[in-house]
Amino acid sequence: MADDSSPFALLCQLEKRYLTLAAPLPSPEEVVQHFSGIGFRLGQRRYVVSMGEVTEILHQPPCTALPGVKGWVNGVANLRGRLLPVLDLCGFLAQPSSSPRKQHRVLVVEQGEILVGLLVDEVFGMQQFLLDSFESQAAELNTLEAEISPFIEGIFRNPQPWLLFDPQALLADSRFLQVAA
């Protein structure tokens, strides 16, 4: 018979105490599904992008201007030895920027060989939304400008609207990829 003071016996006693005092796990009906993303602002609108779509958030880095490019191309920055094109998302989407430059942030997005920095007016950090608050066919989506609507998957309400932005659709758009003026 095992000694009651042996380490194994003490572990068995702890397990018994834990099992009698532990709260039960929630049933599947009680588990609430959440969407986690990075919240940001362009002009007066709030957007959210899935956490897995953004690899990094930066202060606006110093950029080297490029000749012969469209006005929404800020230039290229050095990101730890890699060239990072920094593109003004407000400029590309024909939206007025409404914040001082010190609030601007760059969302770094990478898809395959494409690495790009998207300059936004402000970043709100991680946001969580109940999946029940998502609408893919909301009436507000029909009123979005033609420049924005191809990159919006739907809307979360928390209580104000947050547009779900799809950076992969942006990176696949031929207008976005053609930066030459």
C-alpha positions as CSV (number, residue, x, y, z in Angstrom):
1,M,0.0,0.0,0.0
2,A,1.3,3.4,-0.9
3,D,2.4,5.8,1.8
4,D,-0.1,8.7,2.2
5,S,2.8,11.2,2.2
6,S,4.4,10.0,-1.0
7,P,4.4,12.5,-3.9
8,F,2.1,10.3,-5.9
9,A,-0.4,10.0,-3.1
10,L,-0.4,13.7,-2.6
11,L,-1.1,14.2,-6.3
12,C,-4.0,11.8,-6.1
13,Q,-5.4,13.7,-3.2
14,L,-5.0,17.0,-5.0
15,E,-6.8,15.5,-8.1
16,K,-9.8,14.4,-5.9
17,R,-10.1,17.8,-4.3
18,Y,-9.9,19.5,-7.7
19,L,-12.6,17.3,-9.2
20,T,-15.0,18.0,-6.4
21,L,-14.4,21.7,-6.5
22,A,-14.0,22.4,-10.2
23,A,-16.7,24.1,-12.1
24,P,-18.1,22.2,-15.1
25,L,-17.1,23.1,-18.6
26,P,-19.7,25.1,-20.5
27,S,-22.0,23.2,-22.7
28,P,-21.7,23.8,-26.5
29,E,-24.9,25.9,-26.4
30,E,-23.3,28.3,-23.9
31,V,-20.1,28.9,-25.9
32,V,-20.3,32.3,-27.7
33,Q,-18.5,32.5,-31.0
34,H,-16.3,35.6,-31.5
35,F,-14.5,37.2,-34.4
36,S,-11.1,38.9,-33.5
37,G,-9.6,41.5,-35.7
38,I,-7.6,44.7,-35.9
39,G,-9.8,47.8,-35.9
40,F,-8.7,50.8,-37.9
41,R,-10.2,54.0,-39.3
42,L,-10.2,55.6,-42.8
43,G,-11.8,59.0,-42.9
44,Q,-15.0,58.7,-40.7
45,R,-15.5,55.0,-41.1
46,R,-14.4,52.2,-38.9
47,Y,-13.0,49.0,-40.4
48,V,-11.8,45.7,-39.1
49,V,-9.5,43.2,-40.7
50,S,-9.0,39.6,-39.5
51,M,-6.1,39.1,-37.1
52,G,-4.5,36.6,-39.4
53,E,-4.4,39.0,-42.3
54,V,-2.1,41.6,-40.7
55,T,1.5,40.6,-40.0
56,E,2.5,43.8,-38.2
57,I,1.4,47.3,-37.3
58,L,3.9,50.1,-37.6
59,H,4.2,53.9,-37.1
60,Q,4.5,55.5,-40.4
61,P,8.1,54.8,-41.5
62,P,10.2,57.2,-43.5
63,C,9.7,56.4,-47.1
64,T,11.8,57.0,-50.2
65,A,9.6,58.6,-52.9
66,L,9.4,56.8,-56.2
67,P,9.2,58.6,-59.5
68,G,6.4,57.9,-62.0
69,V,3.9,56.3,-59.6
70,K,0.3,57.2,-58.6
71,G,-0.3,59.7,-55.9
72,W,-1.5,57.2,-53.4
73,V,1.9,55.5,-53.4
74,N,3.9,57.0,-50.5
75,G,7.1,55.2,-51.5
76,V,9.2,52.4,-50.1
77,A,10.5,51.9,-46.6
78,N,13.1,49.5,-45.2
79,L,11.5,46.9,-43.0
80,R,14.4,45.0,-41.4
81,G,16.2,44.7,-44.7
82,R,13.1,44.1,-46.9
83,L,11.6,46.7,-49.2
84,L,8.1,47.6,-48.0
85,P,5.9,49.6,-50.5
86,V,3.8,51.9,-48.4
87,L,0.5,52.7,-50.0
88,D,-2.1,55.3,-48.8
89,L,-5.3,53.3,-48.5
90,C,-7.4,56.6,-48.2
91,G,-5.8,57.8,-51.4
92,F,-6.4,54.5,-53.3
93,L,-10.1,54.3,-52.1
94,A,-10.7,58.1,-52.8
95,Q,-11.5,58.7,-49.2
96,P,-10.5,61.9,-47.4
97,S,-8.0,61.4,-44.6
98,S,-9.2,63.1,-41.4
99,S,-6.4,62.6,-38.9
100,P,-3.1,64.2,-38.1
101,R,-0.1,62.4,-39.5
102,K,1.1,61.3,-36.0
103,Q,-2.0,59.1,-35.7
104,H,-1.4,57.3,-39.0
105,R,-0.3,53.7,-38.9
106,V,0.8,51.1,-41.4
107,L,-0.8,47.7,-41.5
108,V,1.7,45.3,-43.0
109,V,0.0,42.6,-45.2
110,E,1.7,39.7,-46.9
111,Q,0.4,37.3,-49.4
112,G,2.8,35.0,-51.1
113,E,5.5,37.2,-52.7
114,I,3.6,40.4,-52.1
115,L,4.5,42.5,-49.0
116,V,2.8,45.8,-48.7
117,G,2.2,48.4,-46.0
118,L,-1.3,50.0,-46.0
119,L,-1.3,53.5,-44.5
120,V,-4.5,54.1,-42.5
121,D,-5.7,57.1,-40.5
122,E,-5.7,55.3,-37.1
123,V,-5.5,51.9,-35.5
124,F,-7.8,50.9,-32.6
125,G,-6.0,47.6,-31.8
126,M,-7.7,44.3,-31.3
127,Q,-11.5,44.2,-31.6
128,Q,-13.8,41.4,-30.8
129,F,-17.3,41.0,-32.2
130,L,-20.0,38.4,-31.6
131,L,-20.4,36.4,-34.8
132,D,-24.2,37.0,-34.5
133,S,-23.5,40.7,-35.0
134,F,-22.2,40.1,-38.6
135,E,-24.3,40.9,-41.6
136,S,-23.1,40.2,-45.1
137,Q,-26.2,41.8,-46.8
138,A,-26.7,44.9,-44.7
139,A,-28.5,47.9,-46.3
140,E,-25.4,50.2,-45.6
141,L,-23.3,48.0,-47.9
142,N,-25.4,49.0,-50.9
143,T,-24.6,52.7,-50.2
144,L,-20.8,52.3,-50.2
145,E,-18.8,54.0,-52.8
146,A,-17.7,51.8,-55.8
147,E,-14.1,52.2,-54.8
148,I,-14.7,50.6,-51.4
149,S,-17.4,47.9,-51.9
150,P,-15.2,45.3,-53.7
151,F,-13.1,45.0,-50.5
152,I,-15.8,44.8,-47.9
153,E,-17.2,41.4,-46.9
154,G,-19.9,42.6,-44.5
155,I,-20.5,44.6,-41.4
156,F,-20.3,44.0,-37.6
157,R,-22.4,46.1,-35.2
158,N,-20.8,46.7,-31.9
159,P,-23.0,49.0,-31.5
160,Q,-21.6,51.3,-34.2
161,P,-20.9,49.7,-37.6
162,W,-17.5,48.2,-38.4
163,L,-16.9,47.2,-42.1
164,L,-15.1,43.9,-42.5
165,F,-12.2,44.7,-44.8
166,D,-10.6,42.0,-47.1
167,P,-7.0,42.8,-47.8
168,Q,-6.6,39.7,-50.0
169,A,-9.3,41.1,-52.4
170,L,-7.3,44.4,-52.4
171,L,-4.0,42.5,-53.2
172,A,-5.8,40.7,-56.1
173,D,-7.3,43.9,-57.6
174,S,-5.6,44.9,-60.8
175,R,-6.1,48.6,-60.1
176,F,-4.2,48.2,-56.8
177,L,-1.3,46.3,-58.4
178,Q,-0.8,48.9,-61.2
179,V,1.0,51.7,-59.4
180,A,2.7,53.3,-62.4
181,A,1.2,56.7,-63.2
